[in-house]
């Protein structure tokens, strides 16, 4: 069923969340660590620390009981977010929805921030109602990155050709069998995804790869970026890249880029 079952007069609260994923094992709660999640709030890094579990621990502190949190996407270990969306049901009636922002941020560690909270319709579902997800991957090209930058960007010791990269990226638009970019442990029944947009642009002295799709396979963006850079470095023709996509052969793709520079940037909904 879409959404969690409602009991009584529960309110559905939608959160906009940002996080630094460096010290996390990803978004998804890991049940075996549920008994130690509260330690995340005060004592630094814990093995298998997750964003979902950390926020649920804060919600439990507010509600004095366990409150499940559902996210729009499951980011991997080390991946960041500037625009993750999640929702939860609450029986707290005497708090304006926007007050959940300071209430949660006063409990959460500084590498997780709630940016916005609003009450939404009872059947809103952060994952199933999403129309698209947008990811950004940040690259520092041809210069020494500052230490604080290297936490959030990949150091590339050359300046790739933007026209060639965008020539490949244009071939991704539309319905695609993305098997060639799936991680080896991806369990998706279908590997067909609709890519609305993919391309590179320069912002200041940072190169950014942006991709928007209805959904993504496990490690798809990182595999795709690594392949784009590999093909550009080899100066291969766009037709070679097109042939790669059509082949579905992961062995012909490039290496998987590290999670360092990857951000879940935005989630769009059919009803905002």
Secondary structure, DSSP 8 states (H G I E B T S, - for coil): --S----SS-EEEEEEEEE-GGGSS-SS--GGGGGGGGGGGTS---TT--HHHHHHHHHHHHHTS----EES----TT-EEEEEEEEEEE---SS-TTHHHHHHHTTS-TTEEEEEEEEE-TT--TTTTEEEEEEEEEEEESS---TTTTTSSEEESS---HHHHHHHHGGG-EEEE-GGGS-TT---S--EEEEEEEEEEEETTEEEEEEEES---TTHHHHHHHHHHHHHHTT--HHHHHHHHHHT-GGGS-----GGGEEEEEEEES--
